[in-house]
Amino acid sequence: MKLKTLTTAMILATVPMTGAFAAALDRSGQSIAAFLQPGNYFEAGISILDPDVSGKDKAGTSTGDMAGDYYFPSAALKLQVTDNFSFGLLYDQPFGADAEYSGNNLFTSNGTQTVLGNTLANPDVTGGTKVEVDTQNLSFIFGFQPTENWNIYAGPVYQTVKGNVSLRGDIYSAFNGYDIQIKEDGDLGWLAGIAFQIPEIALKASLTYRSEIDHSVSATESIGLADNLGALRDATLTSIGGPQNIPNLPPALQQQIGGLILAANGLQSANATPGKTTITTPQSVNLDLQSGIMQNTVAFLNVRWVEWSDFSIRPYKFGIASEAVSPLVSNPPGYAGGFNLVDYSDDQWSATAGVGRKFSEQWAGNVSVGWDSGAGNPVSTLGPTEGYWNVGLGLQFSPTPSTFIAGGVKYFWLGDADAVTGAHSVPGMDASAGKFEDNNAIAYGLKMGYRF
């Protein structure tokens, strides 16, 4: 059976929403399918995600929908310079986050905070916990085709990252009121891969590796409780006649005041100390397969691995402050290793499988099923879902042999998750924050392409 004419139909398999709600911060899925198209080729697309994620905090109060809608564009240009050499330029937004809590729950603040048994007033610390992270990738790919069947490719990847996080609510204890703004930073990584094809039977296989990318960013951090705790420390010491009188107090009171002093000193020291924050986006591997299975019909499979288990973000001042307060909450006391703002325990595995069919010279469509493992449970309060299942439908219209418009929709059943704060790594610490169950999302994608 001769299936070469099905090449354009399989563009549907990459309607740009493959990773629209994947584990951790994964978004685009980082496909290179456009680079493997025959001849000269250009495409541009956009994906829109509408998630509905809610749960209950550890006190049983509803969080309401905390996941924000977002969209991310993609574009690709592929040039077949000679019979043996090709060049590609791919743009996508591989990682990101967009969420905000509202209402009256442990993830929001009304201007009062409870820390180490003390209730403090801080009218500047109000609103809900929120996070916004954006990345952009430009991949420059150089390909060598020794024969019609093989393609060996590699190239540099330029990536930018920026974002901001605000922690609000008593669930974060001394970090209620913490803010960080990360200025946009760019750095380089690389990719490499190999592909094999037999056009006569619509067979394609590719394996692509992407490296880690290290960012040393300038971040503006503020620990909202530092001055309040400092004022409480000073007032407490004044009330007992100075620090020299602490040994004369009952043991329980000595411990409480000692903890207050350590926390206040640590947070104020962190607030006053400048430094760089390191963010390393993870390495990944994509395996893509497709093959003709009958006349005008192909099957496709994408498998993706991302090393989230080695990913963490510990902003500079946040890290100093966490090292100062962790001895007060660890059990047994004394742990001074601090903790991360965000981290994950497992690597992400995901797969999408489906069937594409050409209905006529102008129309084609596909159906797919997807699965994502998540990156470990419990999860961060900034992204409280654990993997997913999804189903997708796509449709493509080709008004001319060299142009097409493709659209699709996917529905996601998001995995239930237990949310924890960053302090979950402190020995003996109960960092549980809430449970998030029965959540879902819907994604829409649109792509246009041109062969020339």
N, C-alpha and C positions, 0 to 999 in steps of 0.2 A: 504494500500500500504506500502511496506517495503522499506524504503529509507536509511537504515543505510550505505549502500555502497557508498552513495554520500558524505560522510564526507570529503574525500580528494578533491573532486571537489570544495568544498567551500573555500579551501585555496586561490582560485583565488580572492575571495572577499577582501583579504588582501594583494594583490600584493602591495609592499611597496611604494605607492605613493598616498595614500588616502588624505593626507593633504599637498601635495607637493607645492601648492601655496594657502595656506589658509590665513585667516585674520591675521593682525598684523605680529608677528614673528612665527606663528604656522607652523610646517613643517610635522612631521611624522604622526600625528594623534594619537599617543600613544596607539596603539591597543595592547590588551593582548590575541588575538585569539590563538596565538601559545600555551599559557599556558593551554588553554581549549581543546587542541587536546587529543584524547585518547592515553593511553599508554605512552611509552617513545618516545620523538620526538626532532629533531633538525632541524633548518632552518637557512639560511643565505641569505640575499638579498641586492640589491642596487637599488636606484632610481636616475634618472637623470632628471633635469628640465632645459628646454630651454625657458626662458621667453623673450618676446619682449614688453618692456614698454617704451613708449615715450610720450611726451606732449609738451606744450609750457609754457615758463615762463610768468610772469605777464606782461612782455613787448611784448609778442607775438613771441619770438624767440624759435625755436625748440630746444629741449633738446637732440635729438637723443636717441638711445636705451640706457637706464641707468641701466637696470637690468642684473646682471651677471648670467651666467650659473652656476649651482652647482650640486653636487651629495651628497647623504648621504646613508650610509650603515645601515643595521640592522641585528640582529642575536638573536636567542632564543634557549634555552635548557630547555626541560621539562622532569622531571623524575617522574614516578608514583612509589613512594617508597614502598607503600603498597596499599591495596585495598581502604584504607580510607585517605591516606596522599600523597600529591604530592608537588613537589618543582619546581620552575621555575626561570630561570635567563634570563632577557630580556635586550638587548642593543638597543638603538635607539638614534637619534639626534633630540629631540623634537622641539627646537626653533632655529631660525637662520635668517640671512639676508646677502645679498651679492649684492651690487649695487655701481655704480660709474658713475658720470656725466662727459661728455667730450664736446669738442667744444667751442663755444664762446657764452655763455648765462649767466644768473644771478646765476647759480649754479657752475660757474667756475671762477677762478681768473687768471689774467695775470700779477700780481705784483703791481697793483694799486687798491686802495680801497676808497670808499666814505663813510665817517662816520660823522654824525652830520653836514653835509654840507661841510665837509673838504675832499679833495682828498689827500690821503697819498700814498707814494711809499714804497713798501715792496717786494723786489725781492725774498724773501724767501717764500712768500705766493703765490704759483702758483698751477696750476692744478685744478682738479675737486673735488667736494664733493663726499665722498665715505664712505661706511659702510661695515663692515664685523663682523658678530656675529656668534659664534659657541657654541653649548651646546652638552653635552653627558649625557645620562642617563643609569644607571645600576639599574634595578628593581629586587629585591629579593622577590619572591612570595612564600608564604607557604599556601597550600590549604588543607582543610578538607572536605571530601566527606562522609557525614553520610549515604547517600544512593546513588544508581546509578544515581539518578536524580539531586541531589543538590551538589553544590560546594561553599564553603565559603572560601574566601581567603583574605590575607593581607600581608604586608611586607614593609621593608624600601626601599627607593629609594635614590641612591647616584647620585648627579648631578654636573657636572662641567660647567662653563661658562667662555668664554673669548671673546675679540673683540676689535675693534678699529673703531673710527669715525673721519673723517676730514671734517670740514665745510669750504667751499670755495665759494666765490662770494658775490657780493654786497647785495644779498637778505638777508644775515645774518648780515649785518651791523657790529656792533662792534665785532661780533663773527666770522667774516671772518678771517680764519687762526687758528681757534680753533681745537686742536687735543686732542684725548684721546686714550690711549692704556690700555686695561684692561687685567691684567695678569690672567692666568687661576686660578680659585678658585673652590673648591669643598665643597658641604654641603649636608645635609640629609633632606629628606622629607619622605612621606609615601603614600601608596595606600591601598585601601580596596574595596571589592566587593562581589557580590553574583551572581551565575549562576544557571540556571535550564535547563535541557535537557530531551528530550524523543528520544533516538536514533532511535527507530523503525520508526519514521516519520520525521527524520532529523530536529527535533525542538531544537533550542538552543536560550537562552536569557541570557544576562549578563548585569550587571550594575556595573560600576567601577568608583570610586572616587580617584582623585589624589590631594594631598595637595599642598599648596604654598611651595616654597623653598626659604629661605632667604640667600643671599650672601652679605658678607661685604668684598669688594674687594679692593686691592691695585691698584690704577689707576694712570698712569702718564699723567698729563694734561698740556697743554700749550696754552696760549691765545696769539696768534701771534701779535695782535695789541697793546698789553699793553705798550710795550716800545715806539712804534711809537706815540701813543696818549700821553704818558708821555712827549716825546720830543716836541710834538706840544703844549702841555699845557705850558711847561717851556718857549718855544719861544714866545708864545702869551703873557704870563705874563711879560716877559722881554720887549716886544715891547710896552706895555702900562705903563711901569714903576713900575710894581709890583702889587700884589693883592690889596693893599690899594687903588689903583686908580679905581678899578672896579665900586664903587658907582658913580663915576663921568661920566661914559659912558652912552650912550643912552640905554633905557630899553631893546630894542631888542638885542643889543650887550652884555649887562649884562647877559641876559638869555642864549645867545649862549656860552659865555665864562664860565658861571657857569656850564652849562651842560657838557662842555668839561672837566672842572676840576673834576666834580663828576665821569664822565665816566673813565677818566684816573686814578684817585685815586682808583676807585673800581676795575678796571681790574688789576692794578699793585698789589693791596692788595691780590686779588684772586690768582694771579700767584705765590705769595710768601708764600701762606698758605697751608701746607700739611693737608691731611685728608682722611678718608675712604669714599668710595662710596658704597651705598646700592642698590642692585638689588634684587627684589623679583619676581621670575617667578610665573605665575598665577596658581590657582587651576582650576580643570577641572572635567567634568563628561562625560563618554562615555556609551551609550546604544547601545547594539548590539543584533539584532534579525535575526533569519533565520528559515524557515520552508519549508517542502516539499509541493509542490502544485500540482504535478502530477508525473507520473512515470519518474524517472531519472531527475527531475527538482526541483529546490528549488528557493525560493525568499529570499532576504536578505536586511537588512536595518541597517545603522549605523547613530546614532544621537550624536553629540558632542557639548558640551557647554564649553566655556573657559571664565574666568572672566577677560577680558582685560580692562574693565572700571575702575578697581582698580589698573591698572599697570602704572607705570611711571618710568623714569630714570632721575634723576637730579644729575649728577656728582658733587663732592664736590666743586671744584673750579668754575665750570660752574654755580653752584647755587649761590655762593657768588657774582660772576660777574653779574648774572642776577638780583639779588636784588639791585645791585648798579645802573644798567642802566634802570631798569623798571620805576622809577619815571620820567625819561626824555622822555619816549615815551607814557606813559599812558595819558588818557584823561577822566576826569580831571587829572592834574599832581598830583604826590604824592604817587601813588601806589608803594609799596616797597616789594611786595610779591614774586617777581622773577617769574621764569617760568621753565618748564622742557625741557630737551633735546628731549625727546620722551614721549608721553602719548597717550591714546586712550579714546574715549568718551563712547563707547558701548561694551557690551559683544558680543562674537562671538557665533553664532549658525551655525552649518553645518549639512548636511545630505547627505548620499549616499545610493541610492536604486538600486537594480538590480536583475537579474535572472541568475542563473547558471545551466548548463545542462551537464550531462554526455553523451557523444556520443558513447563511447565504453569503454572497460576495461582500455585502455591506454590514451584516449583523453577526455578532458572536456573543457568547455569554459564558459565565462560569458559576459554580457553587463550591464553597469551601467550608472546612471545619478547622478550627484552631484550638490549641491548648498551650497554656503557659504554666510553668511549675511555681512561679513566684520566686522570691529570694530569701525564703525562710520565714518562720512564724515562731515567736511574735514579731511584729513589724513596728516601724516608726509611726508615731502619731502624725507625721507629716505626709504619710501615704499609706493609710491603713487598709490595704487589701492584700490578698495572698493568691496570686495567679488568677487564671480565668479559663473558661471554655467560651468559644464563640462560633457563630455560623455566619456566613457571608454570601451575598449574591452580587454579581457584577454583570454589566452589559456594555458592549462596545459597538459604536456605529462608525463606519468608515465611508464618508461621503465620496472619497477618491481613493485609489490604490495607495497613495502616499500620505494620507492624513487619516486621523481617527480621533474620536472623542470617547472616553471611557468613564463610567461612573459606577459606584458600588455602595453597598451599605453592609455593616456588620453589627450584630447584636452580641454583647458580652454578658455572661454570667460571672460576676466577680467573686473570688473566693473569700470565705469568712476569715477574719483575722483577729488576733488579740494584739492590742496596741500597747506599747511601752514607751517610757521616756528614755532619753539617752543614758540615764543612770542605771540601766538594766545590767550593765557589766560590773557594777560595784558589788562585791561579795556580800551576800545577806540582805541586799537592798530589795524592797518590794517596789518595783518601778512600774507595776501594772497601771494602765491608764484607762482602758475601756475595751469594749468588744464591738466589732463592726460586722454585721451579718446581712444576708439577703440583698446585696447591692448589685447594680447593673450599669451598663453604659451602652450607648449607641454611637456608631461612627459613620461618617459619610465621606466619600472620596470622589474627586473629579480630576481627570487627567486628559491632556491633549497632546498629541504627538504628530511629528512630521518627518518623513523620509525624503532625503534629497541627494 
